[in-house]
Every structure is written in C-alpha cells, then in structure tokens.
Amino acid sequence: MYNRAPREGHTLKTVAEFEIQYHQFLDAEGRATGPLPEFAQDPEELLKMYRLMTLVRTFDTKSINLQRTGKLGTYASCLGHEATHVGVGAAMRPDDVLVPVYREYGAQFWRGVKMSNVLLYWGGDERGNDFGPGIHDFAWCVPIGSQTLHAAGIAMALKIRGESRCAVSFIGDGGTSQGAFYEALNLAGARSLPVVFIIVNNKWAISVPIEAQTATRTLAQKAIAAGIPGVQVDGNDIIAVRHIVSQALAAARRGEGPTVIEAVTYRLSDHTTADDASRYRREKEVKDAWRTEPLLRLRAYLTNAGHWDDAREEELKAECARQVDAAVEEYLHTPKQSTDSMFDYLFARLPKSTLQQREMARRYAATSNGH
C-alpha cells in the first residue's frame, strides 16, 4: 500500500505549484469591483454589447415559441449565457476561427452569422450552416467534445502557415469529461498552438450537476495537466469575459500558446426544448440564478453611469422584436430543399444503392407534397 507519510530522514520537496485566478469587473449588482479595462471605459462599446445581448435573448424567446408551435425542430436555448457568448465574439478578430458547440448564438451574431441561419439549422435545413463569404467559422457541432479537436487542428494549420490568427472553441462543463477534450488540450500544449478553449460552466450537463461530474474544484485547472494556463472568469460579467479572452488571444498571437478559460455562469433554461429541467433542478436554485443573470448586471451598470434609461430600454426591445420577426419571416419563406440535397455531397459518383435511395426519397417527397 502507498504510504503518504514520509519515511524517517526522507526529505520531500515541492516540484511544482499551481493556482487558478478568478476574474470579475462587475459584481452581481452591476457595481465595478475595480478599474475597468480600456475598452469598457467607452460607453458606446458597452452599449453595443448590451444591445446584442438583448437581441440574443429576444431571438431565444422567439425560437422557443416557434418550436412549441411546430415551426422549428428541437432548439438549444442560450438563456443566461449571453455575456459569455457575446464577450467571446467581441474579443475575437474577424479572421479568427470560431469552433462552436450548438448554442453560442451571441458569438456567432457578433461575427456576422444571420439569425435566419440559426433558424434554418434547427428547422432541419443544413443550409443554415452556410454562413456566407468572409466567415471562416465552423458549423455547429452536436457530438460532445470533438469540436475541441477541430480547433486544435485549425490552430496547428494556422501555426504552420505562419498566420497571425487564432482558433477559439467552446465546450460545456460536461464536455470536459470527454477524452477528446483532454486530447485537444494535450496537443495544443505540446505544440504551443494558437487556440483558446472556452469552458462554459453552466452547472448542468443536461440533468447531471457539476458536483457529480468531477471532483476538481475548478474546471480551469484541467488545463494544468496539459501545461496550459487555466483561468476562471465570472461568465455573467461580459467585461471580464471579453478582457480575459482578449488577453488569451493576444498571448496566442505572440506565440505563447493556448489558454483554457472557464466562464462560470448558469443555464436558466432547459437543456433543449426536448428537456424538462424542473424534473431535476430545485426551483430555488433557478430563482437565485435569475438575480445574477448577465443582462440585469450590465443594464444596472449602464443605468447607474447615466448611459441608459427605461425609455431607451423599451425602444431597444421593440427594435429587437422587429429584427427577430424579420428573420423569422425570412426563415419561414425560404423554399424547402429538394430531397436530392441529402445525396449531393456523399460521393463524386453515386453508387447504385445510393441512387436507388435517392429515387425512393424523390417518390416519397412527391407523395408527401401531394397530401
């Protein structure tokens, strides 16, 4: 048996020590906890982020309503994650590469993805993944953890090419238990790759609480084994998120390698519209989380600083509703794809069995349209 106590006369020495720092600029009441970073001293920059956070929440509410009325498939809500998502998007350069999971709409909207793209995707139309020219980002990734390997591979390519660009990948708290996550960190650390891994710790991996997932005190410390810096940030504080991600990206561009950032937030919604979180979460827990949610926090700061008021809030909500309604109309009036699209990119020349399947799909579609 291993004996933890040192033998008599045996000297032990510490060969390495580590710490995880926690970063916050706005507390739960929207009060500054210290001097703000330079970008946050510009009211217009804060207002730009706040407006997009509000648009994301408006879009999220509408999308859930569309699903409930049968106009959208299963949808993954981002309620409560707005500060983390928008903060990451705002920290990136346009030519960086975002590798998302499936609910990071705030980061994607900041980077030019249209709301109608998101609706098309969750409506079952893969054309929603075609973000248009000039957007280098990857499509949504439903398999848990594999997107981090994609990000590491992208970062390796960027380094080989000598480009001053970075890859940024999201992953949830539950995803950090996947082997793919550790493999991505190991490769990124060993090769000093220009990649930033964002762990969105929203406390729940569907119905599994963080306490049942891991014994680590933080998720950021999972970076230590790969020789990567790990930091924790208040994920409901958009100023802190943007600042820390910006620092990590700057370090990566200087050739200093990757960073793991754990953004501590809370999933205010169900995991997806196919989930019922009331079956496994206590009502008080959710109620308490609503008191520290990100929009309230930034709105309080802007209001107390004299940059926001109720009239501008109502005007913003009305404008967001108009933009979302326009996106919904675009989605609903997009002509449906032909069933041929399922087969178009499988092979350069379709084998006989697949040709038969294509014909079968055509007959089925014709019959369905007839009814």
Wavefront OBJ file of the C-alpha trace (Angstrom):
o trace
v 0.000 0.000 0.000
v 1.152 3.534 -0.756
v 2.247 5.339 2.412
v 1.537 9.065 2.305
v 3.766 9.800 5.320
v 7.460 10.462 4.582
v 9.965 7.953 5.877
v 12.170 8.980 8.726
v 15.032 11.065 7.433
v 13.443 11.289 3.960
v 13.188 14.838 2.630
v 10.284 15.814 0.390
v 10.336 18.785 -1.914
v 7.645 20.504 -3.947
v 8.418 20.236 -7.641
v 5.525 22.343 -8.930
v 2.725 24.543 -7.641
v -0.301 25.940 -9.430
v -3.079 28.416 -8.852
v -6.318 29.346 -10.601
v -7.170 33.032 -10.671
v -10.750 34.315 -10.738
v -11.581 37.482 -12.676
v -14.531 39.832 -12.251
v -15.099 43.523 -13.017
v -18.837 43.877 -12.324
v -20.443 42.287 -9.294
v -23.949 40.832 -9.261
v -25.465 44.306 -8.669
v -23.601 45.834 -11.593
v -21.059 47.704 -9.466
v -17.458 47.963 -10.633
v -15.135 45.945 -8.411
v -12.111 47.962 -9.545
v -10.726 49.884 -12.528
v -12.245 48.742 -15.801
v -10.181 47.745 -18.851
v -9.747 50.345 -21.570
v -12.487 49.116 -23.912
v -15.035 49.195 -21.081
v -14.374 52.881 -20.469
v -16.072 53.594 -23.809
v -19.856 53.694 -23.203
v -20.592 53.035 -26.874
v -18.657 49.777 -26.765
v -20.599 48.609 -23.722
v -23.882 49.663 -25.301
v -23.036 47.747 -28.470
v -22.547 44.577 -26.428
v -25.672 45.195 -24.361
v -27.802 45.700 -27.460
v -26.619 42.420 -28.933
v -27.195 40.583 -25.651
v -30.771 41.883 -25.679
v -31.216 40.847 -29.318
v -29.947 37.353 -28.498
v -32.420 36.998 -25.641
v -35.283 38.210 -27.827
v -34.269 35.745 -30.523
v -34.000 32.938 -27.989
v -37.520 33.538 -26.653
v -38.961 33.645 -30.161
v -37.156 30.462 -31.186
v -38.601 28.530 -28.258
v -42.076 29.775 -29.209
v -41.520 28.622 -32.789
v -40.561 25.165 -31.558
v -43.581 24.957 -29.280
v -45.880 25.772 -32.207
v -44.312 23.207 -34.529
v -42.423 25.666 -36.744
v -38.949 24.691 -35.548
v -37.271 21.455 -34.548
v -35.552 20.791 -31.238
v -33.818 24.011 -30.192
v -30.947 24.629 -27.746
v -31.597 27.760 -25.688
v -28.780 30.130 -24.688
v -30.718 31.844 -21.878
v -28.260 33.067 -19.253
v -25.179 32.609 -21.449
v -25.394 35.929 -23.290
v -22.445 37.626 -21.570
v -20.103 34.709 -22.157
v -21.065 34.271 -25.801
v -21.100 37.935 -26.814
v -17.966 38.653 -24.776
v -16.027 35.953 -26.616
v -17.245 37.153 -30.012
v -16.296 40.744 -29.207
v -12.767 39.706 -28.202
v -12.046 37.883 -31.474
v -10.728 39.303 -34.704
v -12.799 38.808 -37.859
v -10.201 36.463 -39.391
v -10.011 34.229 -36.324
v -11.870 30.913 -36.459
v -14.749 30.133 -34.111
v -15.490 26.463 -33.433
v -18.814 26.375 -31.577
v -20.955 23.711 -29.969
v -24.641 24.410 -30.643
v -25.899 27.338 -28.584
v -23.284 30.108 -28.918
v -25.531 32.416 -30.942
v -24.243 35.619 -29.351
v -20.688 34.970 -30.535
v -21.945 33.974 -33.982
v -24.211 37.009 -34.401
v -21.344 39.303 -33.430
v -19.261 37.625 -36.137
v -21.864 38.005 -38.881
v -23.966 34.850 -38.787
v -27.599 35.695 -39.529
v -30.478 34.788 -37.232
v -32.194 33.100 -40.169
v -29.190 30.746 -40.429
v -29.784 29.549 -36.875
v -33.479 29.029 -37.560
v -32.769 27.113 -40.764
v -30.373 24.811 -38.941
v -32.781 23.999 -36.103
v -35.523 23.686 -38.705
v -33.606 20.764 -40.208
v -32.066 22.626 -43.142
v -28.290 22.195 -43.408
v -28.070 25.370 -45.475
v -28.168 27.127 -42.136
v -24.519 26.104 -41.780
v -23.581 28.117 -44.879
v -22.687 31.397 -43.203
v -21.714 33.162 -46.412
v -18.475 34.667 -47.745
v -15.914 36.102 -45.353
v -16.906 33.993 -42.345
v -14.257 31.413 -41.504
v -16.130 29.778 -38.643
v -17.085 26.135 -38.363
v -20.626 24.797 -38.337
v -22.472 23.749 -35.193
v -21.161 20.572 -33.585
v -23.599 18.308 -31.755
v -21.148 15.474 -30.867
v -19.788 16.490 -27.459
v -16.094 17.334 -27.263
v -15.000 16.685 -30.837
v -15.077 20.402 -31.692
v -12.069 20.984 -29.442
v -10.024 18.620 -31.597
v -11.148 20.544 -34.663
v -9.972 23.766 -33.020
v -6.579 22.273 -32.175
v -6.184 21.093 -35.755
v -7.129 24.502 -37.110
v -4.630 26.150 -34.758
v -1.898 23.781 -35.937
v -2.613 24.728 -39.556
v -2.518 28.439 -38.690
v 0.821 27.984 -36.946
v 2.325 26.012 -39.830
v 1.223 28.727 -42.243
v 2.693 31.424 -40.016
v -0.605 33.315 -39.858
v -1.411 35.697 -37.010
v -4.796 34.105 -36.401
v -6.307 32.050 -33.608
v -8.897 29.351 -33.147
v -11.474 29.631 -30.361
v -13.527 26.673 -29.226
v -16.453 26.407 -26.825
v -17.243 23.405 -24.674
v -19.686 22.842 -21.829
v -18.833 21.667 -18.326
v -19.970 18.121 -19.080
v -17.899 18.044 -22.247
v -14.703 18.483 -20.253
v -15.138 14.870 -19.091
v -14.766 13.652 -22.673
v -11.485 12.149 -23.815
v -11.485 14.352 -26.918
v -11.221 17.427 -24.695
v -8.080 16.163 -22.970
v -6.553 15.084 -26.268
v -7.124 18.558 -27.697
v -5.523 20.197 -24.663
v -2.559 17.863 -24.788
v -1.887 18.565 -28.466
v -2.359 22.314 -28.017
v 0.012 22.388 -25.060
v 2.662 20.160 -26.607
v 2.734 22.150 -29.855
v 2.102 25.584 -28.261
v -0.829 26.186 -30.599
v -2.709 29.496 -31.025
v -6.032 28.324 -29.614
v -8.272 29.374 -26.727
v -10.644 26.866 -25.142
v -13.736 28.392 -23.518
v -15.420 26.174 -20.931
v -18.970 27.377 -20.321
v -19.659 26.071 -16.832
v -23.420 26.450 -16.545
v -23.532 23.945 -13.663
v -25.521 21.258 -15.514
v -24.687 18.679 -18.196
v -28.315 18.106 -19.150
v -29.521 16.573 -15.839
v -26.110 15.881 -14.279
v -24.930 18.558 -11.809
v -21.327 19.724 -11.813
v -20.734 18.067 -8.448
v -21.495 14.654 -9.931
v -19.293 15.208 -12.990
v -15.922 15.920 -11.460
v -14.021 16.193 -8.182
v -11.959 19.182 -9.350
v -12.535 22.449 -7.509
v -12.499 24.293 -10.836
v -12.726 23.205 -14.449
v -9.973 25.632 -15.383
v -7.455 23.509 -13.500
v -7.929 20.712 -16.024
v -5.524 22.735 -18.163
v -2.672 22.163 -15.731
v -2.013 18.568 -16.769
v -1.501 19.758 -20.359
v 0.899 22.508 -19.327
v -1.596 25.186 -20.313
v -2.589 28.284 -18.308
v -6.077 27.976 -16.856
v -8.150 30.867 -15.520
v -11.672 31.262 -14.214
v -13.893 34.204 -15.050
v -17.341 35.389 -13.991
v -19.313 34.290 -17.033
v -22.153 36.701 -16.228
v -19.758 39.666 -16.399
v -19.268 40.486 -20.073
v -16.458 42.912 -19.319
v -14.446 40.224 -17.567
v -15.127 37.671 -20.316
v -14.078 39.972 -23.125
v -10.994 41.213 -21.266
v -9.647 37.777 -20.341
v -10.362 36.273 -23.766
v -8.649 39.262 -25.408
v -5.580 38.700 -23.247
v -5.519 34.994 -24.100
v -5.813 35.707 -27.816
v -3.045 38.312 -27.650
v -0.768 35.794 -25.916
v -1.555 33.168 -28.564
v -0.678 35.617 -31.353
v 2.648 36.301 -29.642
v 3.454 32.616 -29.887
v 2.830 31.910 -26.191
v 0.427 29.070 -26.842
v -3.098 28.172 -25.704
v -5.239 29.136 -22.719
v -8.201 27.466 -21.039
v -10.845 29.879 -19.718
v -13.661 28.655 -17.500
v -16.647 31.003 -17.620
v -18.876 30.369 -14.606
v -22.500 31.069 -15.454
v -25.869 29.293 -15.173
v -28.257 27.635 -17.582
v -31.516 29.453 -16.904
v -33.415 27.360 -19.446
v -33.976 23.690 -20.111
v -31.027 21.979 -21.808
v -33.029 21.976 -25.046
v -36.720 22.137 -25.877
v -36.718 18.339 -25.545
v -35.755 18.639 -21.866
v -37.716 19.449 -18.694
v -35.256 20.800 -16.140
v -37.940 21.087 -13.467
v -37.632 17.314 -13.030
v -34.102 17.555 -11.641
v -33.412 21.166 -10.564
v -34.626 22.871 -7.440
v -36.838 25.898 -8.036
v -34.890 27.996 -5.526
v -31.622 27.351 -7.358
v -33.027 28.720 -10.604
v -34.700 31.657 -8.844
v -31.409 32.624 -7.202
v -29.600 32.410 -10.556
v -32.031 34.886 -12.114
v -30.835 37.504 -9.612
v -27.298 37.420 -11.033
v -28.076 36.980 -14.741
v -25.930 38.949 -17.201
v -28.387 41.414 -18.752
v -29.525 42.750 -15.385
v -25.920 43.261 -14.358
v -24.769 45.264 -17.369
v -28.035 47.210 -17.512
v -27.599 48.253 -13.889
v -24.061 49.455 -14.559
v -25.078 51.427 -17.655
v -28.085 52.943 -15.887
v -26.100 53.996 -12.819
v -23.461 55.533 -15.094
v -26.128 57.602 -16.857
v -25.840 55.815 -20.206
v -29.202 54.012 -20.149
v -32.784 54.506 -19.032
v -36.233 52.900 -19.250
v -37.207 54.750 -22.420
v -34.134 53.517 -24.302
v -34.746 50.033 -22.936
v -38.260 49.906 -24.357
v -37.059 51.289 -27.680
v -34.352 48.623 -27.834
v -36.790 45.815 -27.065
v -39.114 46.995 -29.838
v -36.242 47.184 -32.339
v -35.020 43.714 -31.360
v -38.518 42.316 -31.823
v -38.656 43.835 -35.325
v -35.299 42.336 -36.283
v -36.233 38.907 -34.967
v -39.617 38.961 -36.698
v -37.887 39.805 -39.983
v -35.509 36.861 -39.526
v -38.429 34.550 -38.781
v -40.205 35.673 -41.941
v -37.068 35.014 -43.975
v -36.810 31.551 -42.451
v -40.463 30.653 -42.957
v -40.417 31.806 -46.586
v -37.193 30.062 -47.548
v -38.076 27.412 -50.172
v -37.540 23.908 -48.851
v -34.601 21.894 -50.072
v -35.042 19.054 -52.525
v -34.522 15.606 -51.036
v -31.643 15.335 -53.508
v -29.602 17.556 -51.174
v -29.178 14.574 -48.842
v -27.181 12.799 -51.537
v -25.407 15.636 -53.369
v -22.139 15.546 -51.440
v -21.777 11.896 -50.467
v -19.754 10.698 -53.447
v -18.264 12.146 -56.620
v -20.244 9.423 -58.423
v -23.192 7.912 -56.566
v -23.139 4.080 -56.294
v -26.168 2.123 -57.442
v -27.553 1.566 -53.936
v -27.455 5.280 -53.170
v -29.064 6.147 -56.498
v -31.934 3.818 -55.548
v -32.263 5.590 -52.213
v -32.367 8.965 -53.971
v -35.173 7.775 -56.233
v -37.069 6.427 -53.243
v -36.720 9.772 -51.471
v -37.984 11.584 -54.551
v -41.081 9.381 -54.727
v -41.736 9.860 -51.008
v -41.377 13.633 -51.298
v -43.739 13.746 -54.262
v -46.341 11.735 -52.359
v -45.980 13.886 -49.254
v -46.328 17.098 -51.255
v -49.396 15.718 -52.883
v -51.064 15.363 -49.495
l 1 2 3 4 5 6 7 8 9 10 11 12 13 14 15 16 17 18 19 20 21 22 23 24 25 26 27 28 29 30 31 32 33 34 35 36 37 38 39 40 41 42 43 44 45 46 47 48 49 50 51 52 53 54 55 56 57 58 59 60 61 62 63 64 65 66 67 68 69 70 71 72 73 74 75 76 77 78 79 80 81 82 83 84 85 86 87 88 89 90 91 92 93 94 95 96 97 98 99 100 101 102 103 104 105 106 107 108 109 110 111 112 113 114 115 116 117 118 119 120 121 122 123 124 125 126 127 128 129 130 131 132 133 134 135 136 137 138 139 140 141 142 143 144 145 146 147 148 149 150 151 152 153 154 155 156 157 158 159 160 161 162 163 164 165 166 167 168 169 170 171 172 173 174 175 176 177 178 179 180 181 182 183 184 185 186 187 188 189 190 191 192 193 194 195 196 197 198 199 200 201 202 203 204 205 206 207 208 209 210 211 212 213 214 215 216 217 218 219 220 221 222 223 224 225 226 227 228 229 230 231 232 233 234 235 236 237 238 239 240 241 242 243 244 245 246 247 248 249 250 251 252 253 254 255 256 257 258 259 260 261 262 263 264 265 266 267 268 269 270 271 272 273 274 275 276 277 278 279 280 281 282 283 284 285 286 287 288 289 290 291 292 293 294 295 296 297 298 299 300 301 302 303 304 305 306 307 308 309 310 311 312 313 314 315 316 317 318 319 320 321 322 323 324 325 326 327 328 329 330 331 332 333 334 335 336 337 338 339 340 341 342 343 344 345 346 347 348 349 350 351 352 353 354 355 356 357 358 359 360 361 362 363 364 365 366 367 368 369 370 371
